[in-house]
Amino acid sequence: MLKILNVQITKSLVVFTCISVLICVILFVFARSRFWASTGEYQHWTQSALYQNLHGFYLLDNHTIQSYHADPWIMVGVDTHVIGNRLAIHISNLNVASTSAQIFFMQEDEGFSELNSRRFVLTNGINIIELPLSQYTAFRLDLTEQPNIMMTVNEVNFLNYARIPVASLPFEFWVIFITLSLFSVIILHLILCKYDVFVKCIDYISENKYLFIYLLFCFFMYSLWAIVTPFNGAPDEHMRWDLVRYMIENGSLPRGDDPAIRDAIWGFNYSFFPFTTQIIGAVFYRVSSVFSPHPHVSLYLVRLPSILSSVGTVFFTFKIGKILFTEKTAWFLIILVSMWPQFALVSSYINNDAFGIFTISIILYAWILGIKNNWNTKSCIWLAIGVGLCLLSYYNAFTFILLSAPLWFWVVLANKKNHKHYKVFVKRIVIMLLIVLSIAGWFYIRNAYLYDGDFLGMRTQFMNIEAYAVDWLRPSNRDNFMNRGLSVFDMLRETPWIPFSYLSFIATFGYMNINPHASVYALYHVIIITGVIGLIVSIFKNLRKNVDNKYKIFFIASAISIPITIGLSIHYSFSAGFQPQGRYLLPMLLPLCILLVLGLDSIRKIIPSKYDLFTNVSIQFIQGLILLMNVFSWFSIFAFYHLP
């Protein structure tokens, strides 16, 4: 330990630290400027204007208001010439750390309703609420849902642009930001210097130091996404947050039919289905309360399971790529997957999508190990762990569980030597089932106990939606193509399901209302089209040099998973609710990227060797461009949408 405490600061650490500090200073100074501020139209309400129409609030002498029943609100009228999608509410003197709040918005010829509202957590400081971009006639500010809450409402702005008051970010934000940065620098330094005392502990890390440096970079990037994305700034986060809040307040797991957390619009909550990351997030929330009660810190830690899940996905992606391809090609795969914009988004908020993709990466890695090692004990255990965790993720990831069984039997039965040792494989099946049951069995047993044998929760959820959802969202009343007696092909032909799903699979942020720059789409169009062409060339020319022949079954199973995933999303839009959202297609991200990289690698290998320099430079340029596009997407959202 003395060696650690007395180690001299090396040149690499000095350079890295200086560059990090310089970048932070430049970003701070740049953000403090009003370079990104727009001169667009906006509407501003002062305190005196806001306090003219109070309902359910006492107005105290010191300009503070106090709620006296459970439904207080402030009504404000909007200039119909102003088109915007953000409300910035400046609150001070709040007598609690945070309180749940809701904004109702009215358009012309419409009234206030739950459908035209946004929920958020109200805290001291500037609160940003994302709305659909539109002209509005009035807002109702329900700034708390309980009595005896005191606050001062300083001002409210309705606008369609963002200023950059970095200095208004909470002190805890900078503490965590600096701590994470210093921790990353220290870990990086230890990896590069390889002190003797750490050699045994980080032998694997030392051999793969660039991988772990990249994993730290991914953790940092996904954390930045999580920090700048406001609460409920992405699909369904408020319903996921309700589960976390319930567990924190009650110290127990929620029921799907509990009216206390039943969504007023949809008529159910997400605890009918696995909510693993919310359970972990509730534990992290408890930990955060020990050192900081600030809601921004707590929200980040509740989102941390999604961040860690995606970092885990990146790790297994590299292990997959290293077996299937050369190390250079494996790096292209890891960058393509990790910097996919929509993947970065689901890594940043409370959901089960990121965790589902993580479990898929484990299953795919287990497939490769099983094919390589004839499903030995190690590969069977990895498969069981992946399947068990996948059963605790999203149902649209279950495709890979279903494909695992035929692939396992195919590999075992295809090897005639295994026929004599069938008892060994029977034992391995039993071991896998026991591992899966120990990981995921508790949730489905609990469901069966709570919902009269409905271990999946689907039947009970359907009954709750039918009983408690708003009229037009009840399954019997939904205006979907199946209820209209039309076909799937009618839906695909008459609606923009295909382009909307495709584009949002690449990148659509916020509540499907924030699109990145067209150059982001253009880059991925080129990668996808070129990869598909290369894949077709590889199939017809049978370029066996690309991959080992025994892994063909892996690529076939991966290819089969893609249309199944697309089919499940189509079926949901057809039979339940029309939602062409690319996040429902994200389970196919890993197999798709693997196949695209196989296609791109096939094109590279048919290019004459005299052009190797040009090819290598092009590959490096594309990798850099993918990284740049993700950073560009993040900064665009940071600068223009998620700050006041």
C-alpha positions in Angstrom: 0.0 0.0 0.0 2.9 2.3 0.7 3.9 2.0 -3.0 0.4 3.1 -4.0 0.4 6.1 -1.6 3.9 7.2 -2.5 3.8 6.6 -6.3 5.2 9.4 -8.4 2.9 11.1 -10.9 4.0 9.9 -14.3 3.9 11.8 -17.5 0.9 9.9 -18.8 -1.2 10.9 -15.8 -0.1 14.5 -16.0 -1.0 14.7 -19.7 -4.3 12.9 -19.3 -5.3 15.1 -16.3 -4.3 18.3 -18.0 -6.3 17.4 -21.1 -9.4 16.5 -19.0 -9.2 19.7 -17.1 -8.8 21.7 -20.3 -11.7 20.1 -21.9 -13.9 20.7 -18.8 -12.9 24.4 -18.7 -13.5 24.9 -22.5 -17.0 23.2 -22.2 -17.8 25.3 -19.1 -16.8 28.6 -20.7 -18.5 27.7 -24.0 -21.7 26.6 -22.3 -21.8 29.7 -20.2 -21.8 31.8 -23.3 -25.1 32.5 -25.0 -23.8 31.2 -28.4 -26.4 28.5 -28.5 -29.2 30.8 -27.3 -32.0 31.3 -29.8 -33.8 34.6 -30.4 -37.1 32.6 -31.0 -40.4 33.6 -29.6 -41.1 32.7 -26.0 -43.5 33.7 -23.2 -42.5 34.7 -19.7 -44.7 34.8 -16.6 -43.5 36.8 -13.6 -44.3 35.9 -10.0 -47.1 38.5 -9.8 -48.7 37.2 -13.0 -48.6 33.6 -11.7 -50.1 34.4 -8.3 -53.2 36.0 -9.8 -54.9 32.7 -10.4 -54.2 30.3 -7.5 -56.4 27.4 -6.5 -55.7 25.3 -3.4 -52.7 27.5 -2.3 -52.5 30.0 0.5 -50.4 33.1 -0.4 -48.2 33.9 2.5 -46.6 37.3 3.2 -43.1 36.5 2.0 -44.3 35.5 -1.5 -44.4 31.9 -0.6 -47.4 29.7 -1.4 -48.6 26.8 0.7 -50.9 24.0 -0.5 -54.0 23.3 1.6 -55.5 20.3 -0.2 -54.3 17.5 -2.5 -55.2 19.1 -5.8 -53.8 22.7 -5.9 -53.0 24.4 -9.2 -52.0 27.6 -11.0 -53.6 28.5 -14.3 -51.9 30.6 -16.9 -52.9 31.6 -20.4 -50.6 31.2 -23.4 -50.1 33.6 -26.3 -51.2 31.4 -29.3 -48.5 32.9 -31.5 -45.9 31.1 -29.4 -45.0 27.6 -30.5 -42.9 25.7 -28.0 -42.2 22.4 -26.3 -40.6 23.3 -23.0 -41.7 24.8 -19.7 -39.0 26.1 -17.4 -40.3 26.6 -13.9 -38.0 28.3 -11.3 -38.8 27.2 -7.8 -37.2 28.2 -4.5 -37.9 27.7 -0.8 -39.4 24.3 -1.3 -39.9 22.8 2.1 -39.2 19.2 1.0 -36.4 17.7 -1.1 -38.9 17.0 -4.0 -42.5 16.6 -4.7 -44.4 14.9 -7.5 -46.0 17.4 -9.9 -47.9 17.5 -13.2 -48.4 19.9 -16.1 -51.7 19.9 -18.0 -51.7 21.6 -21.4 -54.6 22.8 -23.5 -54.8 23.3 -27.2 -57.5 25.1 -29.2 -60.9 23.3 -28.9 -59.5 20.9 -26.3 -59.8 20.6 -22.5 -57.4 19.4 -19.8 -57.1 15.7 -19.5 -54.6 13.1 -18.3 -53.7 12.4 -21.9 -52.6 16.0 -22.4 -50.3 16.2 -19.4 -46.7 15.4 -18.3 -45.6 14.2 -14.9 -42.3 15.3 -13.3 -40.5 15.7 -10.0 -40.4 19.2 -8.7 -37.3 20.4 -7.0 -35.6 23.6 -6.0 -34.1 25.4 -9.0 -35.1 25.3 -12.6 -37.4 22.4 -13.6 -37.6 21.6 -17.3 -40.7 19.8 -18.6 -40.7 18.4 -22.1 -44.0 18.9 -24.1 -45.0 18.0 -27.6 -44.1 20.9 -29.9 -47.3 22.9 -30.5 -49.4 26.0 -30.0 -51.1 26.0 -26.6 -53.9 28.2 -25.2 -53.4 27.5 -21.4 -51.3 25.6 -18.9 -52.4 24.3 -15.5 -49.5 23.9 -13.2 -50.2 21.2 -10.6 -47.0 21.8 -8.6 -47.8 19.3 -5.9 -50.2 16.5 -5.1 -50.3 16.8 -1.3 -51.2 19.5 1.3 -48.8 21.5 3.4 -46.2 21.9 0.7 -44.5 25.4 0.7 -42.6 27.0 -2.2 -41.9 30.2 -4.0 -42.6 30.2 -7.8 -40.2 32.8 -9.1 -41.0 32.6 -12.8 -42.2 30.4 -15.6 -41.0 30.4 -19.2 -42.6 28.7 -22.2 -40.1 28.4 -25.1 -38.7 26.3 -27.9 -35.0 26.9 -27.4 -32.4 26.3 -24.6 -30.1 28.6 -22.8 -27.1 27.1 -21.0 -26.9 28.2 -17.3 -24.3 25.6 -16.3 -23.8 27.4 -13.0 -27.3 26.5 -12.0 -26.5 22.8 -11.9 -26.6 21.4 -8.4 -23.4 21.2 -6.3 -23.9 17.4 -6.0 -23.8 17.1 -9.8 -20.3 18.6 -9.9 -19.2 16.5 -6.9 -20.2 13.3 -8.7 -18.9 14.5 -12.1 -15.5 15.3 -10.6 -15.4 12.1 -8.5 -16.2 10.0 -11.5 -13.6 11.8 -13.6 -10.9 11.4 -10.9 -11.8 7.7 -10.4 -11.5 7.1 -14.2 -8.1 8.8 -14.2 -6.8 6.7 -11.3 -8.1 3.5 -12.8 -6.7 4.4 -16.2 -3.3 5.2 -14.6 -3.3 1.9 -12.7 -4.1 0.0 -15.8 -1.3 1.7 -17.8 1.3 1.5 -15.1 0.6 -2.0 -13.9 1.9 -1.7 -10.4 3.2 -5.1 -9.0 0.7 -5.1 -6.1 -2.2 -5.1 -8.6 -0.8 -7.6 -11.2 -2.6 -10.6 -9.8 -5.8 -8.7 -9.3 -6.0 -7.1 -12.7 -4.2 -9.6 -14.8 -7.1 -9.9 -17.2 -7.6 -6.1 -17.2 -3.9 -5.6 -18.0 -4.1 -8.0 -21.0 -7.2 -6.1 -22.3 -6.4 -2.6 -21.1 -7.7 -0.9 -24.1 -11.0 -2.7 -23.8 -11.4 -1.5 -20.2 -10.4 2.0 -21.1 -13.1 2.0 -23.7 -15.6 0.5 -21.1 -14.8 3.5 -18.8 -15.4 5.8 -21.8 -18.8 4.1 -22.4 -19.7 4.4 -18.8 -18.8 8.1 -18.9 -20.8 8.7 -22.1 -23.9 6.9 -20.9 -23.7 8.8 -17.6 -23.7 12.1 -19.5 -26.8 11.0 -21.3 -28.4 10.1 -18.0 -27.4 13.4 -16.4 -28.8 15.7 -19.1 -32.0 13.7 -19.7 -34.7 15.2 -17.5 -37.0 13.1 -15.4 -39.6 11.4 -17.7 -37.7 12.7 -20.7 -38.0 9.3 -22.4 -40.9 6.8 -22.9 -42.6 5.4 -19.8 -40.0 6.5 -17.3 -42.7 8.0 -14.9 -44.4 4.6 -14.8 -41.1 2.8 -14.0 -40.4 5.5 -11.4 -43.7 4.7 -9.7 -42.4 1.2 -9.0 -39.2 2.6 -7.4 -41.1 5.1 -5.4 -43.5 2.4 -4.1 -40.6 0.1 -3.0 -38.9 3.0 -1.2 -42.0 4.2 0.6 -43.3 0.7 1.5 -40.3 -1.5 1.7 -42.0 -4.2 -0.4 -42.5 -5.2 -4.0 -45.5 -3.7 -5.8 -48.5 -5.7 -7.1 -49.6 -5.1 -10.7 -53.2 -4.5 -9.6 -52.4 -2.1 -6.7 -54.6 1.0 -7.2 -52.0 3.2 -5.4 -49.6 3.0 -8.4 -52.1 2.2 -11.2 -51.7 4.5 -14.1 -54.8 6.6 -14.6 -54.6 6.4 -18.4 -53.4 2.9 -19.1 -55.1 1.2 -16.1 -52.1 -0.9 -14.9 -48.6 -0.6 -13.7 -45.4 -2.4 -14.9 -45.1 -4.8 -12.0 -47.1 -7.5 -13.9 -43.9 -7.9 -15.9 -40.3 -8.3 -14.6 -38.9 -5.0 -13.2 -35.4 -6.1 -12.2 -33.7 -2.8 -12.9 -36.3 -0.9 -10.8 -35.5 -3.2 -7.8 -31.8 -2.6 -8.2 -32.5 1.1 -8.7 -34.5 1.3 -5.4 -31.5 -0.2 -3.6 -29.2 2.4 -5.2 -31.7 5.1 -4.2 -31.5 4.0 -0.6 -27.7 4.1 -0.8 -27.8 7.6 -2.3 -29.9 8.9 0.6 -27.0 8.2 2.9 -24.7 10.9 1.4 -27.0 13.1 -0.7 -30.8 13.7 -0.5 -30.7 15.7 -3.7 -33.2 14.3 -6.3 -30.9 14.7 -9.2 -28.3 12.4 -7.5 -31.0 9.9 -6.6 -32.4 9.9 -10.1 -29.0 9.3 -11.6 -28.4 6.3 -9.2 -31.9 4.9 -10.1 -30.8 5.1 -13.7 -27.4 3.5 -13.0 -28.6 -0.1 -13.6 -29.4 0.8 -17.2 -25.9 2.4 -17.6 -24.2 -0.7 -16.1 -26.3 -3.0 -18.2 -25.1 -1.3 -21.4 -21.5 -1.3 -20.3 -21.9 -5.1 -19.7 -23.3 -5.4 -23.2 -20.3 -3.7 -24.6 -18.0 -6.1 -22.7 -19.7 -9.2 -24.0 -19.9 -7.7 -27.5 -16.1 -7.5 -27.6 -15.8 -11.1 -26.4 -18.2 -12.2 -29.1 -16.4 -10.3 -31.8 -13.0 -11.5 -30.7 -14.1 -15.2 -31.3 -15.9 -14.5 -34.6 -13.6 -12.0 -36.2 -10.1 -10.6 -36.0 -9.3 -8.1 -33.2 -9.5 -5.1 -35.5 -12.9 -6.2 -36.8 -14.1 -7.0 -33.2 -13.3 -3.3 -32.4 -15.4 -2.1 -35.2 -18.3 -4.3 -33.9 -17.9 -2.9 -30.3 -17.9 0.7 -31.5 -20.8 0.1 -33.8 -23.0 -1.4 -31.0 -21.9 0.9 -28.1 -22.3 4.1 -30.0 -25.6 3.3 -31.7 -27.6 6.4 -30.8 -30.8 4.7 -29.7 -28.8 2.2 -27.7 -27.1 5.1 -25.9 -30.5 6.6 -25.1 -32.0 3.5 -23.5 -28.8 3.3 -21.5 -29.6 6.6 -19.8 -33.1 6.3 -18.1 -35.2 3.9 -16.1 -36.3 1.0 -18.3 -35.8 -2.7 -18.9 -34.6 -2.3 -22.5 -30.9 -1.9 -21.7 -31.0 -4.9 -19.2 -32.8 -7.0 -21.9 -30.0 -6.3 -24.4 -27.4 -7.1 -21.8 -29.0 -10.6 -21.2 -29.1 -11.1 -25.0 -25.3 -10.4 -25.2 -24.7 -13.1 -22.6 -26.9 -15.6 -24.5 -25.1 -14.9 -27.8 -21.7 -15.3 -26.0 -22.9 -18.6 -24.6 -24.0 -19.8 -28.1 -20.5 -19.2 -29.4 -18.9 -20.9 -26.4 -21.3 -23.9 -26.8 -20.6 -24.2 -30.5 -16.8 -23.9 -29.9 -16.6 -26.3 -26.9 -19.4 -28.7 -27.7 -21.6 -27.4 -24.9 -19.2 -28.1 -22.1 -20.2 -27.3 -18.5 -18.8 -23.7 -18.7 -20.8 -22.8 -21.8 -24.0 -24.4 -20.4 -23.7 -22.4 -17.2 -23.2 -19.2 -19.2 -26.3 -20.0 -21.2 -28.3 -20.8 -18.1 -27.3 -17.4 -16.5 -28.2 -15.6 -19.7 -31.6 -17.3 -20.0 -32.3 -16.8 -16.3 -31.5 -13.1 -16.5 -33.4 -12.7 -19.8 -36.5 -14.1 -18.1 -36.2 -11.1 -15.7 -36.0 -8.6 -18.5 -38.4 -7.6 -21.3 -40.7 -10.1 -23.0 -39.6 -9.0 -26.5 -36.1 -10.4 -25.6 -37.5 -13.9 -25.1 -36.9 -14.7 -28.8 -33.3 -15.6 -27.8 -34.5 -18.0 -25.1 -36.7 -19.8 -27.6 -33.9 -20.0 -30.2 -31.4 -21.3 -27.5 -33.1 -24.7 -27.2 -33.0 -25.8 -30.9 -29.5 -24.4 -31.3 -28.3 -26.4 -28.2 -29.8 -29.7 -29.4 -28.6 -29.1 -33.0 -25.0 -28.7 -31.8 -25.2 -31.7 -29.4 -26.9 -34.1 -31.8 -24.8 -33.0 -34.8 -21.7 -34.5 -33.1 -22.0 -38.3 -33.2 -19.5 -38.7 -30.4 -22.1 -37.2 -28.0 -24.6 -39.9 -28.6 -22.5 -42.3 -26.5 -22.4 -39.8 -23.6 -26.0 -38.7 -23.6 -26.2 -39.0 -19.8 -23.6 -36.2 -19.4 -25.8 -33.9 -21.5 -28.9 -34.9 -19.6 -27.2 -33.8 -16.4 -26.2 -30.6 -18.0 -29.8 -29.9 -19.0 -30.9 -30.5 -15.3 -28.1 -28.1 -14.1 -29.2 -25.4 -16.6 -32.8 -25.7 -15.5 -31.9 -25.5 -11.8 -29.8 -22.3 -12.5 -32.6 -20.7 -14.5 -35.1 -21.6 -11.8 -32.9 -20.2 -9.1 -32.4 -16.9 -11.0 -35.9 -16.2 -12.4 -38.3 -18.7 -10.8 -39.1 -16.5 -7.8 -40.8 -13.8 -10.0 -43.0 -16.2 -11.9 -43.9 -18.2 -8.8 -44.8 -14.9 -7.2 -47.0 -13.9 -10.1 -48.8 -17.3 -10.0 -49.4 -16.8 -6.3 -50.7 -13.2 -6.6 -52.8 -13.6 -9.8 -54.5 -17.0 -9.5 -52.0 -19.0 -11.5 -51.3 -16.3 -14.1 -47.5 -16.7 -13.9 -46.8 -14.4 -16.9 -49.2 -11.7 -15.6 -50.6 -11.1 -19.1 -54.2 -12.2 -18.5 -54.5 -10.2 -15.3 -52.9 -7.2 -16.9 -55.4 -7.5 -19.8 -58.3 -7.6 -17.3 -57.0 -4.5 -15.4 -56.6 -2.5 -18.7 -60.2 -3.4 -19.7 -61.5 -2.4 -16.3 -59.5 0.7 -15.4 -58.0 2.3 -18.6 -59.6 5.3 -20.3 -62.4 4.2 -22.6 -60.5 4.4 -25.9 -57.5 2.5 -24.6 -59.5 -0.5 -23.3 -58.7 -3.5 -25.5 -62.3 -3.9 -26.5 -62.5 -0.3 -27.7 -59.1 0.3 -29.2 -59.1 1.6 -32.7 -56.4 -0.8 -34.0 -56.2 -2.6 -37.3 -57.2 -6.0 -35.9 -60.4 -4.7 -34.3 -61.2 -3.0 -37.6 -61.0 -6.3 -39.4 -58.0 -5.2 -41.5 -54.9 -7.2 -42.2 -51.2 -6.7 -41.2 -50.4 -5.8 -44.8 -53.1 -3.0 -44.7 -51.3 -1.5 -41.6 -47.9 -1.7 -43.2 -49.2 -0.2 -46.5 -51.5 2.5 -45.1 -49.3 3.8 -42.3 -45.7 5.0 -41.9 -44.9 2.0 -39.6 -41.9 0.9 -41.6 -40.1 4.3 -41.9 -41.0 5.4 -38.3 -39.7 2.1 -36.8 -36.6 2.1 -38.9 -35.6 5.7 -38.2 -36.4 5.5 -34.5 -34.4 2.2 -34.3 -31.4 4.3 -35.4 -32.2 7.4 -33.2 -35.3 9.3 -32.0 -34.9 10.9 -28.6 -37.3 12.2 -26.0 -40.9 11.0 -26.3 -40.3 10.1 -30.0 -40.3 13.8 -30.7 -36.6 14.8 -31.0 -34.7 13.8 -34.1 -31.0 14.0 -34.5 -29.3 15.8 -37.4 -29.9 14.2 -40.8 -26.1 13.4 -41.1 -26.6 10.9 -38.3 -29.2 9.0 -40.3 -27.1 9.3 -43.4 -24.1 7.6 -41.8 -26.2 4.6 -40.6 -28.0 4.3 -43.9 -24.6 3.9 -45.6 -23.4 1.4 -42.9 -26.6 -0.7 -43.1 -26.9 -0.8 -46.9 -23.2 -1.5 -47.4 -23.3 -4.3 -44.7 -26.3 -5.9 -46.3 -24.7 -5.9 -49.7 -21.5 -7.4 -48.3 -23.6 -10.0 -46.5 -25.3 -11.0 -49.8 -21.9 -11.2 -51.5 -20.6 -13.3 -48.6 -23.5 -15.8 -48.9 -23.3 -16.2 -52.7 -19.5 -16.4 -52.9 -19.3 -18.6 -49.7 -16.2 -16.8 -48.4 -15.2 -19.3 -45.7 -12.2 -17.2 -44.8 -14.5 -14.7 -43.1 -15.5 -17.0 -40.3 -14.9 -20.5 -39.0 -17.3 -22.9 -40.8 -18.6 -24.3 -37.4 -20.1 -20.9 -36.5 -22.5 -20.9 -39.5 -25.3 -22.1 -37.2 -24.6 -19.1 -34.9 -25.1 -16.7 -37.9 -28.2 -18.5 -39.0 -29.8 -18.4 -35.5 -28.8 -14.7 -35.3 -30.4 -14.0 -38.7 -33.6 -15.8 -37.7 -33.9 -13.6 -34.6 -34.2 -10.4 -36.6 -37.5 -11.1 -38.5 -39.0 -12.6 -35.3 -38.2 -9.4 -33.4 -39.6 -7.3 -36.2 -42.7 -9.6 -36.3 -43.4 -9.2 -32.6 -43.3 -5.4 -32.9 -45.6 -5.5 -35.9 -48.0 -7.8 -34.1 -48.1 -5.4 -31.1 -48.9 -2.4 -33.3 -51.5 -4.4 -35.2 -53.3 -6.1 -32.3 -52.8 -3.8 -29.3 -51.7 -0.2 -30.0 -50.1 1.4 -33.0 -46.6 2.2 -31.7 -43.9 2.2 -34.4 -41.1 2.7 -31.9 -37.6 1.5 -32.7 -36.9 0.6 -29.0 -39.1 -2.4 -29.5 -36.6 -3.6 -32.2 -33.5 -3.1 -30.1 -33.3 -6.8 -29.1 -32.1 -7.4 -32.6 -29.4 -4.8 -32.4 -26.6 -7.2 -31.5 -27.3 -9.9 -34.1 -27.9 -7.2 -36.7 -24.6 -5.5 -36.0 -22.8 -8.8 -36.0 -24.2 -9.6 -39.5 -23.5 -6.1 -40.8 -19.9 -6.4 -39.6 -19.6 -9.8 -41.3 -20.9 -8.2 -44.5 -18.5 -5.2 -44.2 -15.6 -7.6 -43.5 -16.5 -9.6 -46.6 -16.2 -6.5 -48.7 -12.9 -5.6 -47.1 -11.5 -9.1 -47.9 -12.4 -9.0 -51.6 -10.6 -5.6 -52.1 -7.1 -6.2 -53.6 -4.2 -6.0 -51.1 -2.6 -3.1 -52.9 -5.5 -1.0 -51.5 -4.9 -2.0 -47.9 -3.8 1.4 -46.8 -6.9 3.1 -48.2 -9.1 0.4 -46.7 -7.6 0.7 -43.2 -7.8 4.5 -43.2 -11.4 4.2 -44.3 -12.3 1.8 -41.5 -10.6 4.1 -38.9 -12.4 7.1 -40.3 -15.8 5.4 -40.1 -15.1 4.3 -36.5 -14.2 7.8 -35.6 -17.3 9.1 -37.3 -19.5 6.8 -35.4 -18.0 8.0 -32.1 -18.3 11.6 -33.2 -21.9 11.2 -34.2 -22.9 9.9 -30.8 -21.1 12.7 -29.1 -22.7 15.2 -31.5 -26.1 13.7 -30.8 -25.6 14.0 -27.1 -24.4 17.6 -27.2 -27.2 18.6 -29.5 -29.8 17.3 -27.0 -27.8 18.8 -24.1 -27.6 22.2 -25.7 -31.0 22.6 -27.4 -33.5 20.5 -25.5 -32.7 19.6 -21.9 -31.4 22.8 -20.4 -33.3 26.0 -19.8 
